[in-house]
């Protein structure tokens, strides 16, 4: 059985404020995406090992390698994975 849970390296990291802004912008641009994310993922909890300045990983979208970045939208409800959203195409991926 195949899966879209990636085993690749992150592209960069971003602050909680950057992550939240990127997710909000992406959810506002794609119709139905906000409901899908709310159904499929729980809210992200900032990492406790870096409480003073929480940072989140950002990955390159496998479908839009030059422009798309995957930002953390939460944790998948059905699987043990980070739930990400592409800021270019609005597709969701598990990391």
PDB file of N, CA, C and O in Angstrom:
ATOM      1  N   UNK A   1       0.851  -1.158   0.000  1.00  0.00           N
ATOM      2  CA  UNK A   1       0.000   0.000   0.000  1.00  0.00           C
ATOM      3  C   UNK A   1       0.907   1.235   0.000  1.00  0.00           C
ATOM      4  O   UNK A   1       1.847   1.326   0.789  1.00  0.00           O
ATOM      5  N   UNK A   2       0.617   2.167  -0.880  1.00  0.00           N
ATOM      6  CA  UNK A   2       1.422   3.377  -0.934  1.00  0.00           C
ATOM      7  C   UNK A   2       0.872   4.424   0.029  1.00  0.00           C
ATOM      8  O   UNK A   2      -0.261   4.324   0.500  1.00  0.00           O
ATOM      9  N   UNK A   3       1.682   5.412   0.306  1.00  0.00           N
ATOM     10  CA  UNK A   3       1.293   6.468   1.219  1.00  0.00           C
ATOM     11  C   UNK A   3       1.965   7.764   0.798  1.00  0.00           C
ATOM     12  O   UNK A   3       3.011   7.737   0.151  1.00  0.00           O
ATOM     13  N   UNK A   4       1.373   8.900   1.160  1.00  0.00           N
ATOM     14  CA  UNK A   4       2.035  10.152   0.839  1.00  0.00           C
ATOM     15  C   UNK A   4       2.765  10.716   2.056  1.00  0.00           C
ATOM     16  O   UNK A   4       3.077  11.906   2.104  1.00  0.00           O
ATOM     17  N   UNK A   5       3.032   9.868   3.026  1.00  0.00           N
ATOM     18  CA  UNK A   5       3.818  10.292   4.177  1.00  0.00           C
ATOM     19  C   UNK A   5       5.277  10.321   3.732  1.00  0.00           C
ATOM     20  O   UNK A   5       5.864   9.286   3.417  1.00  0.00           O
ATOM     21  N   UNK A   6       5.843  11.507   3.712  1.00  0.00           N
ATOM     22  CA  UNK A   6       7.175  11.689   3.152  1.00  0.00           C
ATOM     23  C   UNK A   6       8.275  11.369   4.142  1.00  0.00           C
ATOM     24  O   UNK A   6       8.099  11.459   5.357  1.00  0.00           O
ATOM     25  N   UNK A   7       9.398  10.997   3.593  1.00  0.00           N
ATOM     26  CA  UNK A   7      10.580  10.736   4.396  1.00  0.00           C
ATOM     27  C   UNK A   7      11.715  11.624   3.906  1.00  0.00           C
ATOM     28  O   UNK A   7      12.865  11.189   3.858  1.00  0.00           O
ATOM     29  N   UNK A   8      11.403  12.867   3.542  1.00  0.00           N
ATOM     30  CA  UNK A   8      12.425  13.750   3.002  1.00  0.00           C
ATOM     31  C   UNK A   8      12.859  14.796   4.018  1.00  0.00           C
ATOM     32  O   UNK A   8      12.310  14.890   5.115  1.00  0.00           O
ATOM     33  N   UNK A   9      13.851  15.576   3.627  1.00  0.00           N
ATOM     34  CA  UNK A   9      14.403  16.578   4.520  1.00  0.00           C
ATOM     35  C   UNK A   9      13.638  17.893   4.411  1.00  0.00           C
ATOM     36  O   UNK A   9      13.134  18.227   3.339  1.00  0.00           O
ATOM     37  N   UNK A  10      13.547  18.641   5.508  1.00  0.00           N
ATOM     38  CA  UNK A  10      12.880  19.938   5.462  1.00  0.00           C
ATOM     39  C   UNK A  10      13.679  20.940   4.633  1.00  0.00           C
ATOM     40  O   UNK A  10      14.891  20.800   4.470  1.00  0.00           O
ATOM     41  N   UNK A  11      12.989  21.944   4.115  1.00  0.00           N
ATOM     42  CA  UNK A  11      13.589  22.990   3.297  1.00  0.00           C
ATOM     43  C   UNK A  11      14.139  24.115   4.171  1.00  0.00           C
ATOM     44  O   UNK A  11      15.247  24.600   3.944  1.00  0.00           O
ATOM     45  N   UNK A  12      13.365  24.522   5.162  1.00  0.00           N
ATOM     46  CA  UNK A  12      13.753  25.589   6.087  1.00  0.00           C
ATOM     47  C   UNK A  12      12.842  25.510   7.304  1.00  0.00           C
ATOM     48  O   UNK A  12      12.030  24.592   7.409  1.00  0.00           O
ATOM     49  N   UNK A  13      12.967  26.452   8.215  1.00  0.00           N
ATOM     50  CA  UNK A  13      12.047  26.531   9.339  1.00  0.00           C
ATOM     51  C   UNK A  13      11.438  27.919   9.372  1.00  0.00           C
ATOM     52  O   UNK A  13      11.959  28.854   8.764  1.00  0.00           O
ATOM     53  N   UNK A  14      10.323  28.045  10.093  1.00  0.00           N
ATOM     54  CA  UNK A  14       9.652  29.338  10.206  1.00  0.00           C
ATOM     55  C   UNK A  14       9.119  29.500  11.621  1.00  0.00           C
ATOM     56  O   UNK A  14       8.908  28.516  12.329  1.00  0.00           O
ATOM     57  N   UNK A  15       8.902  30.741  12.027  1.00  0.00           N
ATOM     58  CA  UNK A  15       8.384  31.015  13.360  1.00  0.00           C
ATOM     59  C   UNK A  15       6.897  30.665  13.402  1.00  0.00           C
ATOM     60  O   UNK A  15       6.272  30.427  12.368  1.00  0.00           O
ATOM     61  N   UNK A  16       6.353  30.638  14.593  1.00  0.00           N
ATOM     62  CA  UNK A  16       4.919  30.372  14.758  1.00  0.00           C
ATOM     63  C   UNK A  16       4.092  31.427  14.029  1.00  0.00           C
ATOM     64  O   UNK A  16       3.088  31.097  13.398  1.00  0.00           O
ATOM     65  N   UNK A  17       4.499  32.681  14.109  1.00  0.00           N
ATOM     66  CA  UNK A  17       3.763  33.759  13.435  1.00  0.00           C
ATOM     67  C   UNK A  17       3.802  33.595  11.913  1.00  0.00           C
ATOM     68  O   UNK A  17       2.791  33.803  11.243  1.00  0.00           O
ATOM     69  N   UNK A  18       4.952  33.225  11.369  1.00  0.00           N
ATOM     70  CA  UNK A  18       5.071  32.995   9.928  1.00  0.00           C
ATOM     71  C   UNK A  18       4.219  31.811   9.496  1.00  0.00           C
ATOM     72  O   UNK A  18       3.551  31.858   8.463  1.00  0.00           O
ATOM     73  N   UNK A  19       4.247  30.740  10.302  1.00  0.00           N
ATOM     74  CA  UNK A  19       3.456  29.554   9.979  1.00  0.00           C
ATOM     75  C   UNK A  19       1.967  29.884   9.977  1.00  0.00           C
ATOM     76  O   UNK A  19       1.250  29.532   9.040  1.00  0.00           O
ATOM     77  N   UNK A  20       1.509  30.554  11.019  1.00  0.00           N
ATOM     78  CA  UNK A  20       0.091  30.896  11.127  1.00  0.00           C
ATOM     79  C   UNK A  20      -0.351  31.808   9.978  1.00  0.00           C
ATOM     80  O   UNK A  20      -1.443  31.630   9.438  1.00  0.00           O
ATOM     81  N   UNK A  21       0.476  32.771   9.603  1.00  0.00           N
ATOM     82  CA  UNK A  21       0.139  33.674   8.498  1.00  0.00           C
ATOM     83  C   UNK A  21       0.084  32.922   7.173  1.00  0.00           C
ATOM     84  O   UNK A  21      -0.814  33.157   6.365  1.00  0.00           O
ATOM     85  N   UNK A  22       1.034  32.021   6.942  1.00  0.00           N
ATOM     86  CA  UNK A  22       1.057  31.249   5.699  1.00  0.00           C
ATOM     87  C   UNK A  22      -0.166  30.337   5.599  1.00  0.00           C
ATOM     88  O   UNK A  22      -0.776  30.223   4.536  1.00  0.00           O
ATOM     89  N   UNK A  23      -0.520  29.691   6.705  1.00  0.00           N
ATOM     90  CA  UNK A  23      -1.686  28.808   6.708  1.00  0.00           C
ATOM     91  C   UNK A  23      -2.967  29.608   6.492  1.00  0.00           C
ATOM     92  O   UNK A  23      -3.808  29.212   5.686  1.00  0.00           O
ATOM     93  N   UNK A  24      -3.128  30.714   7.191  1.00  0.00           N
ATOM     94  CA  UNK A  24      -4.339  31.527   7.053  1.00  0.00           C
ATOM     95  C   UNK A  24      -4.490  32.036   5.623  1.00  0.00           C
ATOM     96  O   UNK A  24      -5.588  32.016   5.066  1.00  0.00           O
ATOM     97  N   UNK A  25      -3.400  32.489   5.035  1.00  0.00           N
ATOM     98  CA  UNK A  25      -3.429  32.967   3.646  1.00  0.00           C
ATOM     99  C   UNK A  25      -3.827  31.851   2.685  1.00  0.00           C
ATOM    100  O   UNK A  25      -4.626  32.064   1.773  1.00  0.00           O
ATOM    101  N   UNK A  26      -3.272  30.669   2.893  1.00  0.00           N
ATOM    102  CA  UNK A  26      -3.579  29.528   2.023  1.00  0.00           C
ATOM    103  C   UNK A  26      -5.023  29.074   2.190  1.00  0.00           C
ATOM    104  O   UNK A  26      -5.700  28.792   1.202  1.00  0.00           O
ATOM    105  N   UNK A  27      -5.500  28.999   3.425  1.00  0.00           N
ATOM    106  CA  UNK A  27      -6.883  28.576   3.672  1.00  0.00           C
ATOM    107  C   UNK A  27      -7.876  29.558   3.064  1.00  0.00           C
ATOM    108  O   UNK A  27      -8.941  29.151   2.599  1.00  0.00           O
ATOM    109  N   UNK A  28      -7.544  30.833   3.061  1.00  0.00           N
ATOM    110  CA  UNK A  28      -8.436  31.858   2.503  1.00  0.00           C
ATOM    111  C   UNK A  28      -8.503  31.791   0.980  1.00  0.00           C
ATOM    112  O   UNK A  28      -9.517  32.174   0.395  1.00  0.00           O
ATOM    113  N   UNK A  29      -7.439  31.310   0.325  1.00  0.00           N
ATOM    114  CA  UNK A  29      -7.401  31.287  -1.143  1.00  0.00           C
ATOM    115  C   UNK A  29      -8.098  30.091  -1.781  1.00  0.00           C
ATOM    116  O   UNK A  29      -8.552  30.192  -2.921  1.00  0.00           O
ATOM    117  N   UNK A  30      -8.196  28.983  -1.095  1.00  0.00           N
ATOM    118  CA  UNK A  30      -8.734  27.767  -1.692  1.00  0.00           C
ATOM    119  C   UNK A  30     -10.061  27.382  -1.054  1.00  0.00           C
ATOM    120  O   UNK A  30     -10.132  27.123   0.148  1.00  0.00           O
ATOM    121  N   UNK A  31     -11.096  27.348  -1.857  1.00  0.00           N
ATOM    122  CA  UNK A  31     -12.442  27.043  -1.381  1.00  0.00           C
ATOM    123  C   UNK A  31     -12.514  25.622  -0.819  1.00  0.00           C
ATOM    124  O   UNK A  31     -12.061  24.671  -1.456  1.00  0.00           O
ATOM    125  N   UNK A  32     -13.077  25.492   0.356  1.00  0.00           N
ATOM    126  CA  UNK A  32     -13.267  24.198   0.991  1.00  0.00           C
ATOM    127  C   UNK A  32     -12.060  23.676   1.749  1.00  0.00           C
ATOM    128  O   UNK A  32     -12.166  22.688   2.475  1.00  0.00           O
ATOM    129  N   UNK A  33     -10.918  24.325   1.591  1.00  0.00           N
ATOM    130  CA  UNK A  33      -9.705  23.833   2.245  1.00  0.00           C
ATOM    131  C   UNK A  33      -9.773  23.988   3.758  1.00  0.00           C
ATOM    132  O   UNK A  33      -9.308  23.113   4.489  1.00  0.00           O
ATOM    133  N   UNK A  34     -10.342  25.085   4.233  1.00  0.00           N
ATOM    134  CA  UNK A  34     -10.452  25.312   5.673  1.00  0.00           C
ATOM    135  C   UNK A  34     -11.260  24.193   6.336  1.00  0.00           C
ATOM    136  O   UNK A  34     -10.884  23.703   7.401  1.00  0.00           O
ATOM    137  N   UNK A  35     -12.367  23.790   5.708  1.00  0.00           N
ATOM    138  CA  UNK A  35     -13.196  22.708   6.261  1.00  0.00           C
ATOM    139  C   UNK A  35     -12.464  21.375   6.216  1.00  0.00           C
ATOM    140  O   UNK A  35     -12.560  20.578   7.149  1.00  0.00           O
ATOM    141  N   UNK A  36     -11.733  21.132   5.131  1.00  0.00           N
ATOM    142  CA  UNK A  36     -10.998  19.879   5.002  1.00  0.00           C
ATOM    143  C   UNK A  36      -9.931  19.766   6.090  1.00  0.00           C
ATOM    144  O   UNK A  36      -9.796  18.725   6.733  1.00  0.00           O
ATOM    145  N   UNK A  37      -9.180  20.842   6.288  1.00  0.00           N
ATOM    146  CA  UNK A  37      -8.134  20.830   7.316  1.00  0.00           C
ATOM    147  C   UNK A  37      -8.751  20.647   8.697  1.00  0.00           C
ATOM    148  O   UNK A  37      -8.224  19.895   9.515  1.00  0.00           O
ATOM    149  N   UNK A  38      -9.850  21.320   8.961  1.00  0.00           N
ATOM    150  CA  UNK A  38     -10.513  21.196  10.269  1.00  0.00           C
ATOM    151  C   UNK A  38     -10.994  19.772  10.513  1.00  0.00           C
ATOM    152  O   UNK A  38     -10.992  19.305  11.652  1.00  0.00           O
ATOM    153  N   UNK A  39     -11.403  19.081   9.460  1.00  0.00           N
ATOM    154  CA  UNK A  39     -11.887  17.705   9.580  1.00  0.00           C
ATOM    155  C   UNK A  39     -10.752  16.701   9.730  1.00  0.00           C
ATOM    156  O   UNK A  39     -10.856  15.752  10.507  1.00  0.00           O
ATOM    157  N   UNK A  40      -9.668  16.909   8.987  1.00  0.00           N
ATOM    158  CA  UNK A  40      -8.602  15.919   8.912  1.00  0.00           C
ATOM    159  C   UNK A  40      -7.442  16.143   9.887  1.00  0.00           C
ATOM    160  O   UNK A  40      -6.622  15.244  10.076  1.00  0.00           O
ATOM    161  N   UNK A  41      -7.358  17.320  10.507  1.00  0.00           N
ATOM    162  CA  UNK A  41      -6.200  17.603  11.362  1.00  0.00           C
ATOM    163  C   UNK A  41      -6.612  18.302  12.646  1.00  0.00           C
ATOM    164  O   UNK A  41      -7.616  19.012  12.700  1.00  0.00           O
ATOM    165  N   UNK A  42      -5.811  18.080  13.675  1.00  0.00           N
ATOM    166  CA  UNK A  42      -5.986  18.816  14.925  1.00  0.00           C
ATOM    167  C   UNK A  42      -5.034  20.007  14.895  1.00  0.00           C
ATOM    168  O   UNK A  42      -4.098  20.039  14.096  1.00  0.00           O
ATOM    169  N   UNK A  43      -5.271  20.975  15.758  1.00  0.00           N
ATOM    170  CA  UNK A  43      -4.425  22.165  15.782  1.00  0.00           C
ATOM    171  C   UNK A  43      -3.005  21.820  16.184  1.00  0.00           C
ATOM    172  O   UNK A  43      -2.791  20.935  17.013  1.00  0.00           O
ATOM    173  N   UNK A  44      -2.033  22.509  15.605  1.00  0.00           N
ATOM    174  CA  UNK A  44      -0.638  22.238  15.977  1.00  0.00           C
ATOM    175  C   UNK A  44      -0.320  22.786  17.360  1.00  0.00           C
ATOM    176  O   UNK A  44      -0.853  23.815  17.774  1.00  0.00           O
ATOM    177  N   UNK A  45       0.540  22.097  18.052  1.00  0.00           N
ATOM    178  CA  UNK A  45       1.003  22.526  19.369  1.00  0.00           C
ATOM    179  C   UNK A  45       2.481  22.861  19.203  1.00  0.00           C
ATOM    180  O   UNK A  45       3.249  22.018  18.740  1.00  0.00           O
ATOM    181  N   UNK A  46       2.898  24.079  19.573  1.00  0.00           N
ATOM    182  CA  UNK A  46       4.321  24.429  19.404  1.00  0.00           C
ATOM    183  C   UNK A  46       5.224  23.437  20.123  1.00  0.00           C
ATOM    184  O   UNK A  46       4.897  22.979  21.218  1.00  0.00           O
ATOM    185  N   UNK A  47       6.345  23.106  19.522  1.00  0.00           N
ATOM    186  CA  UNK A  47       7.288  22.175  20.148  1.00  0.00           C
ATOM    187  C   UNK A  47       7.752  22.685  21.503  1.00  0.00           C
ATOM    188  O   UNK A  47       8.063  23.868  21.649  1.00  0.00           O
ATOM    189  N   UNK A  48       7.800  21.812  22.487  1.00  0.00           N
ATOM    190  CA  UNK A  48       8.177  22.222  23.836  1.00  0.00           C
ATOM    191  C   UNK A  48       9.684  22.296  24.034  1.00  0.00           C
ATOM    192  O   UNK A  48      10.142  22.841  25.039  1.00  0.00           O
ATOM    193  N   UNK A  49      10.463  21.764  23.103  1.00  0.00           N
ATOM    194  CA  UNK A  49      11.907  21.808  23.265  1.00  0.00           C
ATOM    195  C   UNK A  49      12.489  23.165  22.874  1.00  0.00           C
ATOM    196  O   UNK A  49      13.687  23.406  23.028  1.00  0.00           O
ATOM    197  N   UNK A  50      11.635  24.040  22.370  1.00  0.00           N
ATOM    198  CA  UNK A  50      12.096  25.350  21.930  1.00  0.00           C
ATOM    199  C   UNK A  50      11.032  26.389  22.303  1.00  0.00           C
ATOM    200  O   UNK A  50      10.621  27.189  21.462  1.00  0.00           O
ATOM    201  N   UNK A  51      10.599  26.374  23.537  1.00  0.00           N
ATOM    202  CA  UNK A  51       9.455  27.162  23.979  1.00  0.00           C
ATOM    203  C   UNK A  51       9.654  28.658  23.794  1.00  0.00           C
ATOM    204  O   UNK A  51       8.701  29.361  23.458  1.00  0.00           O
ATOM    205  N   UNK A  52      10.862  29.165  24.004  1.00  0.00           N
ATOM    206  CA  UNK A  52      11.097  30.593  23.902  1.00  0.00           C
ATOM    207  C   UNK A  52      10.797  31.142  22.519  1.00  0.00           C
ATOM    208  O   UNK A  52      10.331  32.274  22.395  1.00  0.00           O
ATOM    209  N   UNK A  53      11.049  30.381  21.501  1.00  0.00           N
ATOM    210  CA  UNK A  53      10.855  30.817  20.120  1.00  0.00           C
ATOM    211  C   UNK A  53      10.499  29.616  19.257  1.00  0.00           C
ATOM    212  O   UNK A  53      11.346  29.119  18.515  1.00  0.00           O
ATOM    213  N   UNK A  54       9.250  29.138  19.342  1.00  0.00           N
ATOM    214  CA  UNK A  54       8.897  27.931  18.587  1.00  0.00           C
ATOM    215  C   UNK A  54       9.070  28.111  17.086  1.00  0.00           C
ATOM    216  O   UNK A  54       8.710  29.146  16.525  1.00  0.00           O
ATOM    217  N   UNK A  55       9.617  27.105  16.456  1.00  0.00           N
ATOM    218  CA  UNK A  55       9.812  27.116  15.002  1.00  0.00           C
ATOM    219  C   UNK A  55       9.235  25.827  14.420  1.00  0.00           C
ATOM    220  O   UNK A  55       9.180  24.794  15.087  1.00  0.00           O
ATOM    221  N   UNK A  56       8.811  25.912  13.174  1.00  0.00           N
ATOM    222  CA  UNK A  56       8.198  24.787  12.471  1.00  0.00           C
ATOM    223  C   UNK A  56       8.965  24.531  11.183  1.00  0.00           C
ATOM    224  O   UNK A  56       9.471  25.461  10.555  1.00  0.00           O
ATOM    225  N   UNK A  57       9.048  23.264  10.796  1.00  0.00           N
ATOM    226  CA  UNK A  57       9.696  22.917   9.535  1.00  0.00           C
ATOM    227  C   UNK A  57       8.793  23.279   8.365  1.00  0.00           C
ATOM    228  O   UNK A  57       7.568  23.280   8.479  1.00  0.00           O
ATOM    229  N   UNK A  58       9.425  23.585   7.240  1.00  0.00           N
ATOM    230  CA  UNK A  58       8.739  23.847   5.966  1.00  0.00           C
ATOM    231  C   UNK A  58       9.388  22.924   4.948  1.00  0.00           C
ATOM    232  O   UNK A  58      10.613  22.823   4.891  1.00  0.00           O
ATOM    233  N   UNK A  59       8.565  22.243   4.137  1.00  0.00           N
ATOM    234  CA  UNK A  59       9.074  21.344   3.114  1.00  0.00           C
ATOM    235  C   UNK A  59       8.742  21.877   1.725  1.00  0.00           C
ATOM    236  O   UNK A  59       7.900  22.762   1.574  1.00  0.00           O
ATOM    237  N   UNK A  60       9.406  21.333   0.724  1.00  0.00           N
ATOM    238  CA  UNK A  60       9.127  21.676  -0.672  1.00  0.00           C
ATOM    239  C   UNK A  60       7.975  20.797  -1.143  1.00  0.00           C
ATOM    240  O   UNK A  60       7.963  19.592  -0.888  1.00  0.00           O
ATOM    241  N   UNK A  61       7.000  21.403  -1.835  1.00  0.00           N
ATOM    242  CA  UNK A  61       5.867  20.637  -2.363  1.00  0.00           C
ATOM    243  C   UNK A  61       6.363  19.709  -3.469  1.00  0.00           C
ATOM    244  O   UNK A  61       7.082  20.157  -4.363  1.00  0.00           O
ATOM    245  N   UNK A  62       6.000  18.430  -3.431  1.00  0.00           N
ATOM    246  CA  UNK A  62       6.449  17.502  -4.461  1.00  0.00           C
ATOM    247  C   UNK A  62       5.848  17.799  -5.842  1.00  0.00           C
ATOM    248  O   UNK A  62       6.364  17.319  -6.851  1.00  0.00           O
ATOM    249  N   UNK A  63       4.785  18.569  -5.896  1.00  0.00           N
ATOM    250  CA  UNK A  63       4.148  18.887  -7.178  1.00  0.00           C
ATOM    251  C   UNK A  63       4.517  20.263  -7.715  1.00  0.00           C
ATOM    252  O   UNK A  63       4.351  20.523  -8.906  1.00  0.00           O
ATOM    253  N   UNK A  64       5.011  21.141  -6.861  1.00  0.00           N
ATOM    254  CA  UNK A  64       5.419  22.492  -7.268  1.00  0.00           C
ATOM    255  C   UNK A  64       6.764  22.798  -6.623  1.00  0.00           C
ATOM    256  O   UNK A  64       6.862  23.643  -5.733  1.00  0.00           O
ATOM    257  N   UNK A  65       7.789  22.110  -7.079  1.00  0.00           N
ATOM    258  CA  UNK A  65       9.098  22.155  -6.443  1.00  0.00           C
ATOM    259  C   UNK A  65       9.718  23.543  -6.400  1.00  0.00           C
ATOM    260  O   UNK A  65      10.456  23.853  -5.464  1.00  0.00           O
ATOM    261  N   UNK A  66       9.439  24.384  -7.384  1.00  0.00           N
ATOM    262  CA  UNK A  66      10.092  25.688  -7.436  1.00  0.00           C
ATOM    263  C   UNK A  66       9.327  26.768  -6.686  1.00  0.00           C
ATOM    264  O   UNK A  66       9.920  27.763  -6.269  1.00  0.00           O
ATOM    265  N   UNK A  67       8.042  26.595  -6.510  1.00  0.00           N
ATOM    266  CA  UNK A  67       7.245  27.649  -5.877  1.00  0.00           C
ATOM    267  C   UNK A  67       6.490  27.192  -4.636  1.00  0.00           C
ATOM    268  O   UNK A  67       6.254  28.003  -3.741  1.00  0.00           O
ATOM    269  N   UNK A  68       6.110  25.940  -4.554  1.00  0.00           N
ATOM    270  CA  UNK A  68       5.268  25.469  -3.461  1.00  0.00           C
ATOM    271  C   UNK A  68       6.031  25.086  -2.211  1.00  0.00           C
ATOM    272  O   UNK A  68       7.053  24.401  -2.269  1.00  0.00           O
ATOM    273  N   UNK A  69       5.519  25.538  -1.084  1.00  0.00           N
ATOM    274  CA  UNK A  69       6.085  25.168   0.206  1.00  0.00           C
ATOM    275  C   UNK A  69       4.986  24.586   1.081  1.00  0.00           C
ATOM    276  O   UNK A  69       3.858  25.078   1.090  1.00  0.00           O
ATOM    277  N   UNK A  70       5.327  23.539   1.812  1.00  0.00           N
ATOM    278  CA  UNK A  70       4.372  22.872   2.691  1.00  0.00           C
ATOM    279  C   UNK A  70       4.536  23.398   4.108  1.00  0.00           C
ATOM    280  O   UNK A  70       5.597  23.263   4.717  1.00  0.00           O
ATOM    281  N   UNK A  71       3.471  23.999   4.621  1.00  0.00           N
ATOM    282  CA  UNK A  71       3.470  24.569   5.962  1.00  0.00           C
ATOM    283  C   UNK A  71       2.635  23.687   6.888  1.00  0.00           C
ATOM    284  O   UNK A  71       1.639  23.107   6.456  1.00  0.00           O
ATOM    285  N   UNK A  72       3.026  23.585   8.139  1.00  0.00           N
ATOM    286  CA  UNK A  72       2.333  22.747   9.115  1.00  0.00           C
ATOM    287  C   UNK A  72       0.971  23.354   9.437  1.00  0.00           C
ATOM    288  O   UNK A  72       0.873  24.495   9.890  1.00  0.00           O
ATOM    289  N   UNK A  73      -0.085  22.561   9.190  1.00  0.00           N
ATOM    290  CA  UNK A  73      -1.447  23.001   9.497  1.00  0.00           C
ATOM    291  C   UNK A  73      -1.981  22.297  10.739  1.00  0.00           C
ATOM    292  O   UNK A  73      -3.022  22.684  11.272  1.00  0.00           O
ATOM    293  N   UNK A  74      -1.280  21.271  11.202  1.00  0.00           N
ATOM    294  CA  UNK A  74      -1.725  20.526  12.373  1.00  0.00           C
ATOM    295  C   UNK A  74      -1.164  19.126  12.370  1.00  0.00           C
ATOM    296  O   UNK A  74      -0.163  18.833  11.717  1.00  0.00           O
ATOM    297  N   UNK A  75      -1.832  18.267  13.116  1.00  0.00           N
ATOM    298  CA  UNK A  75      -1.456  16.861  13.188  1.00  0.00           C
ATOM    299  C   UNK A  75      -2.606  16.032  12.634  1.00  0.00           C
ATOM    300  O   UNK A  75      -3.764  16.267  12.978  1.00  0.00           O
ATOM    301  N   UNK A  76      -2.292  15.065  11.779  1.00  0.00           N
ATOM    302  CA  UNK A  76      -3.317  14.230  11.169  1.00  0.00           C
ATOM    303  C   UNK A  76      -4.092  13.470  12.237  1.00  0.00           C
ATOM    304  O   UNK A  76      -3.505  12.908  13.161  1.00  0.00           O
ATOM    305  N   UNK A  77      -5.412  13.459  12.104  1.00  0.00           N
ATOM    306  CA  UNK A  77      -6.264  12.759  13.074  1.00  0.00           C
ATOM    307  C   UNK A  77      -6.220  11.249  12.880  1.00  0.00           C
ATOM    308  O   UNK A  77      -6.308  10.496  13.850  1.00  0.00           O
ATOM    309  N   UNK A  78      -6.087  10.804  11.646  1.00  0.00           N
ATOM    310  CA  UNK A  78      -6.158   9.382  11.332  1.00  0.00           C
ATOM    311  C   UNK A  78      -4.803   8.680  11.314  1.00  0.00           C
ATOM    312  O   UNK A  78      -4.751   7.451  11.356  1.00  0.00           O
ATOM    313  N   UNK A  79      -3.716   9.429  11.252  1.00  0.00           N
ATOM    314  CA  UNK A  79      -2.390   8.829  11.178  1.00  0.00           C
ATOM    315  C   UNK A  79      -1.448   9.569  12.112  1.00  0.00           C
ATOM    316  O   UNK A  79      -1.743  10.676  12.560  1.00  0.00           O
ATOM    317  N   UNK A  80      -0.348   8.967  12.393  1.00  0.00           N
ATOM    318  CA  UNK A  80       0.660   9.601  13.229  1.00  0.00           C
ATOM    319  C   UNK A  80       1.602  10.383  12.309  1.00  0.00           C
ATOM    320  O   UNK A  80       2.669   9.893  11.939  1.00  0.00           O
ATOM    321  N   UNK A  81       1.195  11.607  11.945  1.00  0.00           N
ATOM    322  CA  UNK A  81       1.988  12.408  11.013  1.00  0.00           C
ATOM    323  C   UNK A  81       1.637  13.880  11.148  1.00  0.00           C
ATOM    324  O   UNK A  81       0.566  14.245  11.632  1.00  0.00           O
ATOM    325  N   UNK A  82       2.560  14.708  10.711  1.00  0.00           N
ATOM    326  CA  UNK A  82       2.304  16.141  10.639  1.00  0.00           C
ATOM    327  C   UNK A  82       1.498  16.400   9.371  1.00  0.00           C
ATOM    328  O   UNK A  82       1.817  15.864   8.309  1.00  0.00           O
ATOM    329  N   UNK A  83       0.465  17.212   9.477  1.00  0.00           N
ATOM    330  CA  UNK A  83      -0.438  17.523   8.371  1.00  0.00           C
ATOM    331  C   UNK A  83       0.007  18.860   7.782  1.00  0.00           C
ATOM    332  O   UNK A  83       0.020  19.869   8.488  1.00  0.00           O
ATOM    333  N   UNK A  84       0.367  18.881   6.508  1.00  0.00           N
ATOM    334  CA  UNK A  84       0.863  20.093   5.869  1.00  0.00           C
ATOM    335  C   UNK A  84      -0.016  20.494   4.692  1.00  0.00           C
ATOM    336  O   UNK A  84      -0.737  19.675   4.122  1.00  0.00           O
ATOM    337  N   UNK A  85       0.063  21.789   4.341  1.00  0.00           N
ATOM    338  CA  UNK A  85      -0.709  22.342   3.233  1.00  0.00           C
ATOM    339  C   UNK A  85       0.244  23.105   2.320  1.00  0.00           C
ATOM    340  O   UNK A  85       1.085  23.867   2.796  1.00  0.00           O
ATOM    341  N   UNK A  86       0.116  22.902   1.004  1.00  0.00           N
ATOM    342  CA  UNK A  86       0.936  23.620   0.033  1.00  0.00           C
ATOM    343  C   UNK A  86       0.366  25.015  -0.169  1.00  0.00           C
ATOM    344  O   UNK A  86      -0.832  25.181  -0.396  1.00  0.00           O
ATOM    345  N   UNK A  87       1.235  26.017  -0.084  1.00  0.00           N
ATOM    346  CA  UNK A  87       0.785  27.397  -0.255  1.00  0.00           C
ATOM    347  C   UNK A  87       0.578  27.785  -1.716  1.00  0.00           C
ATOM    348  O   UNK A  87       0.084  28.877  -1.996  1.00  0.00           O
ATOM    349  N   UNK A  88       0.946  26.912  -2.652  1.00  0.00           N
ATOM    350  CA  UNK A  88       0.771  27.195  -4.076  1.00  0.00           C
ATOM    351  C   UNK A  88      -0.459  26.510  -4.661  1.00  0.00           C
ATOM    352  O   UNK A  88      -1.228  27.135  -5.391  1.00  0.00           O
ATOM    353  N   UNK A  89      -0.652  25.225  -4.344  1.00  0.00           N
ATOM    354  CA  UNK A  89      -1.753  24.480  -4.953  1.00  0.00           C
ATOM    355  C   UNK A  89      -2.883  24.149  -3.979  1.00  0.00           C
ATOM    356  O   UNK A  89      -3.970  23.771  -4.415  1.00  0.00           O
ATOM    357  N   UNK A  90      -2.654  24.282  -2.677  1.00  0.00           N
ATOM    358  CA  UNK A  90      -3.685  23.992  -1.696  1.00  0.00           C
ATOM    359  C   UNK A  90      -3.861  22.522  -1.381  1.00  0.00           C
ATOM    360  O   UNK A  90      -4.786  22.154  -0.657  1.00  0.00           O
ATOM    361  N   UNK A  91      -2.984  21.664  -1.917  1.00  0.00           N
ATOM    362  CA  UNK A  91      -3.065  20.233  -1.606  1.00  0.00           C
ATOM    363  C   UNK A  91      -2.501  19.973  -0.223  1.00  0.00           C
ATOM    364  O   UNK A  91      -1.673  20.732   0.281  1.00  0.00           O
ATOM    365  N   UNK A  92      -2.961  18.890   0.382  1.00  0.00           N
ATOM    366  CA  UNK A  92      -2.484  18.525   1.713  1.00  0.00           C
ATOM    367  C   UNK A  92      -1.583  17.298   1.613  1.00  0.00           C
ATOM    368  O   UNK A  92      -1.761  16.447   0.743  1.00  0.00           O
ATOM    369  N   UNK A  93      -0.619  17.227   2.518  1.00  0.00           N
ATOM    370  CA  UNK A  93       0.332  16.120   2.550  1.00  0.00           C
ATOM    371  C   UNK A  93       0.609  15.774   4.005  1.00  0.00           C
ATOM    372  O   UNK A  93       0.445  16.600   4.902  1.00  0.00           O
ATOM    373  N   UNK A  94       1.034  14.532   4.216  1.00  0.00           N
ATOM    374  CA  UNK A  94       1.440  14.094   5.548  1.00  0.00           C
ATOM    375  C   UNK A  94       2.957  14.023   5.558  1.00  0.00           C
ATOM    376  O   UNK A  94       3.573  13.571   4.593  1.00  0.00           O
ATOM    377  N   UNK A  95       3.546  14.464   6.638  1.00  0.00           N
ATOM    378  CA  UNK A  95       5.009  14.459   6.778  1.00  0.00           C
ATOM    379  C   UNK A  95       5.396  13.624   7.956  1.00  0.00           C
ATOM    380  O   UNK A  95       6.583  13.487   8.252  1.00  0.00           O
TER     381      UNK A  95
END
